[in-house]
Amino acid sequence: MGNLIVTGITFGVFMTEALIHYNMGQAKARGEFKLTMPPAQELAKIAAVTATFSVVTGLLVKALPKNLQSQI
């Protein structure tokens, strides 16, 4: 359950960051910054990449204490 919480929190934080970076790139093209949602296909790509790295982060967090305990 803890692994799922870490993955969910990581996804929420990183997805927010990804959307801000998306809007920063759009602002450069538009000449002004305003928060907008990307088109559905682009949003799906951003979410897929973010979800992949969130799962990897959750797995690493879960595995790390086991590795540290065996070394001590």
N, CA and C atoms as an extended XYZ file, in Angstrom:
216
Properties=species:S:1:pos:R:3:atomname:S:1:resname:S:1:resid:I:1 pbc="F F F"
N         0.824       -1.203        0.000 N   MET     1
C         0.000        0.000        0.000 CA  MET     1
C         0.866        1.263        0.000 C   MET     1
N         1.964        1.235        0.766 N   GLY     2
C         2.863        2.389        0.821 CA  GLY     2
C         3.467        2.704       -0.534 C   GLY     2
N         3.782        1.652       -1.307 N   ASN     3
C         4.346        1.831       -2.638 CA  ASN     3
C         3.356        2.548       -3.553 C   ASN     3
N         2.088        2.208       -3.424 N   LEU     4
C         1.048        2.842       -4.228 CA  LEU     4
C         0.897        4.324       -3.866 C   LEU     4
N         1.020        4.635       -2.595 N   ILE     5
C         0.933        6.031       -2.146 CA  ILE     5
C         2.097        6.844       -2.709 C   ILE     5
N         3.308        6.282       -2.624 N   VAL     6
C         4.489        6.970       -3.170 CA  VAL     6
C         4.307        7.206       -4.663 C   VAL     6
N         3.835        6.193       -5.374 N   THR     7
C         3.635        6.312       -6.821 CA  THR     7
C         2.580        7.381       -7.137 C   THR     7
N         1.489        7.382       -6.394 N   GLY     8
C         0.429        8.367       -6.628 CA  GLY     8
C         0.870        9.794       -6.345 C   GLY     8
N         1.572        9.983       -5.248 N   ILE     9
C         2.068       11.329       -4.913 CA  ILE     9
C         3.073       11.794       -5.952 C   ILE     9
N         3.974       10.894       -6.337 N   THR    10
C         4.973       11.236       -7.352 CA  THR    10
C         4.295       11.611       -8.665 C   THR    10
N         3.279       10.846       -9.051 N   PHE    11
C         2.564       11.156      -10.286 CA  PHE    11
C         1.924       12.546      -10.199 C   PHE    11
N         1.259       12.846       -9.095 N   GLY    12
C         0.603       14.143       -8.949 CA  GLY    12
C         1.572       15.312       -9.028 C   GLY    12
N         2.690       15.181       -8.336 N   VAL    13
C         3.678       16.270       -8.322 CA  VAL    13
C         4.346       16.412       -9.690 C   VAL    13
N         4.776       15.289      -10.278 N   PHE    14
C         5.470       15.347      -11.562 CA  PHE    14
C         4.540       15.737      -12.706 C   PHE    14
N         3.273       15.356      -12.629 N   MET    15
C         2.322       15.740      -13.673 CA  MET    15
C         2.088       17.253      -13.632 C   MET    15
N         1.983       17.777      -12.425 N   THR    16
C         1.848       19.232      -12.282 CA  THR    16
C         3.057       19.944      -12.869 C   THR    16
N         4.245       19.437      -12.543 N   GLU    17
C         5.479       20.016      -13.080 CA  GLU    17
C         5.502       19.924      -14.613 C   GLU    17
N         5.107       18.778      -15.149 N   ALA    18
C         5.109       18.587      -16.604 CA  ALA    18
C         4.158       19.567      -17.286 C   ALA    18
N         2.991       19.799      -16.695 N   LEU    19
C         2.034       20.736      -17.289 CA  LEU    19
C         2.549       22.179      -17.228 C   LEU    19
N         3.258       22.513      -16.163 N   ILE    20
C         3.853       23.852      -16.076 CA  ILE    20
C         4.927       24.007      -17.149 C   ILE    20
N         5.767       22.966      -17.316 N   HIS    21
C         6.797       23.037      -18.362 CA  HIS    21
C         6.180       23.095      -19.757 C   HIS    21
N         5.102       22.371      -19.968 N   TYR    22
C         4.393       22.437      -21.240 CA  TYR    22
C         3.945       23.875      -21.515 C   TYR    22
N         3.364       24.487      -20.494 N   ASN    23
C         2.877       25.856      -20.651 CA  ASN    23
C         4.011       26.862      -20.815 C   ASN    23
N         5.157       26.586      -20.217 N   MET    24
C         6.317       27.463      -20.418 CA  MET    24
C         6.762       27.418      -21.877 C   MET    24
N         6.764       26.223      -22.475 N   GLY    25
C         7.104       26.099      -23.891 CA  GLY    25
C         6.087       26.793      -24.778 C   GLY    25
N         4.820       26.660      -24.438 N   GLN    26
C         3.772       27.336      -25.203 CA  GLN    26
C         3.887       28.850      -25.067 C   GLN    26
N         4.270       29.302      -23.886 N   ALA    27
C         4.408       30.743      -23.652 CA  ALA    27
C         5.498       31.331      -24.541 C   ALA    27
N         6.554       30.569      -24.740 N   LYS    28
C         7.632       31.050      -25.593 CA  LYS    28
C         7.117       31.262      -27.021 C   LYS    28
N         6.268       30.361      -27.484 N   ALA    29
C         5.710       30.483      -28.838 CA  ALA    29
C         4.659       31.593      -28.912 C   ALA    29
N         3.855       31.734      -27.861 N   ARG    30
C         2.767       32.722      -27.848 CA  ARG    30
C         3.229       34.119      -27.469 C   ARG    30
N         4.298       34.188      -26.691 N   GLY    31
C         4.764       35.479      -26.211 CA  GLY    31
C         4.149       35.880      -24.886 C   GLY    31
N         3.321       35.041      -24.312 N   GLU    32
C         2.724       35.299      -23.000 CA  GLU    32
C         2.487       33.982      -22.277 C   GLU    32
N         2.545       34.033      -20.950 N   PHE    33
C         2.325       32.821      -20.154 CA  PHE    33
C         0.902       32.791      -19.642 C   PHE    33
N         0.211       31.699      -19.944 N   LYS    34
C        -1.079       31.442      -19.326 CA  LYS    34
C        -1.252       29.934      -19.250 C   LYS    34
N        -1.862       29.472      -18.171 N   LEU    35
C        -2.037       28.043      -17.966 CA  LEU    35
C        -3.200       27.521      -18.804 C   LEU    35
N        -2.878       26.573      -19.665 N   THR    36
C        -3.892       25.908      -20.479 CA  THR    36
C        -3.597       24.408      -20.472 C   THR    36
N        -4.615       23.629      -20.744 N   MET    37
C        -4.440       22.188      -20.850 CA  MET    37
C        -4.039       21.858      -22.287 C   MET    37
N        -3.104       20.932      -22.452 N   PRO    38
C        -2.733       20.535      -23.815 CA  PRO    38
C        -3.856       19.736      -24.469 C   PRO    38
N        -3.801       19.588      -25.781 N   PRO    39
C        -4.783       18.737      -26.465 CA  PRO    39
C        -4.745       17.319      -25.875 C   PRO    39
N        -5.850       16.606      -25.992 N   ALA    40
C        -5.997       15.294      -25.352 CA  ALA    40
C        -4.865       14.326      -25.701 C   ALA    40
N        -4.467       14.275      -26.949 N   GLN    41
C        -3.402       13.344      -27.361 CA  GLN    41
C        -2.067       13.719      -26.701 C   GLN    41
N        -1.774       14.992      -26.636 N   GLU    42
C        -0.541       15.466      -25.995 CA  GLU    42
C        -0.588       15.215      -24.490 C   GLU    42
N        -1.733       15.457      -23.888 N   LEU    43
C        -1.908       15.205      -22.454 CA  LEU    43
C        -1.708       13.725      -22.134 C   LEU    43
N        -2.209       12.854      -23.006 N   ALA    44
C        -2.040       11.410      -22.810 CA  ALA    44
C        -0.568       11.016      -22.867 C   ALA    44
N         0.183       11.608      -23.773 N   LYS    45
C         1.619       11.326      -23.867 CA  LYS    45
C         2.343       11.789      -22.603 C   LYS    45
N         2.027       12.989      -22.157 N   ILE    46
C         2.649       13.532      -20.946 CA  ILE    46
C         2.314       12.642      -19.752 C   ILE    46
N         1.058       12.234      -19.642 N   ALA    47
C         0.628       11.380      -18.525 CA  ALA    47
C         1.305       10.013      -18.582 C   ALA    47
N         1.482        9.453      -19.772 N   ALA    48
C         2.115        8.141      -19.908 CA  ALA    48
C         3.576        8.183      -19.454 C   ALA    48
N         4.292        9.206      -19.873 N   VAL    49
C         5.696        9.344      -19.469 CA  VAL    49
C         5.778        9.571      -17.959 C   VAL    49
N         4.931       10.451      -17.455 N   THR    50
C         4.922       10.744      -16.015 CA  THR    50
C         4.559        9.498      -15.210 C   THR    50
N         3.578        8.745      -15.659 N   ALA    51
C         3.168        7.516      -14.957 CA  ALA    51
C         4.298        6.488      -14.948 C   ALA    51
N         4.990        6.351      -16.070 N   THR    52
C         6.106        5.400      -16.144 CA  THR    52
C         7.172        5.731      -15.110 C   THR    52
N         7.573        6.989      -15.056 N   PHE    53
C         8.614        7.380      -14.105 CA  PHE    53
C         8.109        7.360      -12.667 C   PHE    53
N         6.829        7.569      -12.462 N   SER    54
C         6.259        7.473      -11.116 CA  SER    54
C         6.299        6.038      -10.607 C   SER    54
N         5.979        5.093      -11.477 N   VAL    55
C         6.038        3.676      -11.100 CA  VAL    55
C         7.483        3.275      -10.802 C   VAL    55
N         8.411        3.705      -11.640 N   VAL    56
C         9.824        3.400      -11.408 CA  VAL    56
C        10.279        3.986      -10.071 C   VAL    56
N         9.890        5.206       -9.779 N   THR    57
C        10.242        5.830       -8.501 CA  THR    57
C         9.663        5.031       -7.340 C   THR    57
N         8.404        4.625       -7.444 N   GLY    58
C         7.779        3.827       -6.387 CA  GLY    58
C         8.510        2.517       -6.153 C   GLY    58
N         8.918        1.862       -7.233 N   LEU    59
C         9.652        0.601       -7.113 CA  LEU    59
C        11.030        0.811       -6.489 C   LEU    59
N        11.698        1.886       -6.873 N   LEU    60
C        13.014        2.175       -6.295 CA  LEU    60
C        12.918        2.495       -4.807 C   LEU    60
N        11.912        3.262       -4.422 N   VAL    61
C        11.723        3.585       -3.010 CA  VAL    61
C        11.445        2.321       -2.212 C   VAL    61
N        10.661        1.420       -2.789 N   LYS    62
C        10.344        0.159       -2.116 CA  LYS    62
C        11.585       -0.730       -1.980 C   LYS    62
N        12.430       -0.751       -2.995 N   ALA    63
C        13.607       -1.612       -3.005 CA  ALA    63
C        14.756       -1.049       -2.179 C   ALA    63
N        14.854        0.242       -2.076 N   LEU    64
C        16.002        0.871       -1.414 CA  LEU    64
C        16.199        0.430        0.033 C   LEU    64
N        15.185        0.461        0.885 N   PRO    65
C        15.414        0.041        2.274 CA  PRO    65
C        15.900       -1.405        2.392 C   PRO    65
N        15.429       -2.305        1.559 N   LYS    66
C        15.890       -3.692        1.584 CA  LYS    66
C        17.382       -3.768        1.290 C   LYS    66
N        17.817       -3.012        0.293 N   ASN    67
C        19.239       -3.007       -0.060 CA  ASN    67
C        20.082       -2.399        1.057 C   ASN    67
N        19.605       -1.371        1.686 N   LEU    68
C        20.357       -0.745        2.769 CA  LEU    68
C        20.425       -1.646        3.986 C   LEU    68
N        19.356       -2.357        4.317 N   GLN    69
C        19.323       -3.229        5.476 CA  GLN    69
C        20.304       -4.392        5.312 C   GLN    69
N        20.443       -4.908        4.104 N   SER    70
C        21.349       -6.052        3.902 CA  SER    70
C        22.803       -5.635        3.998 C   SER    70
N        23.109       -4.361        3.788 N   GLN    71
C        24.482       -3.885        3.864 CA  GLN    71
C        24.896       -3.520        5.285 C   GLN    71
N        23.939       -3.284        6.160 N   ILE    72
C        24.263       -2.833        7.522 CA  ILE    72
C        24.564       -4.000        8.409 C   ILE    72
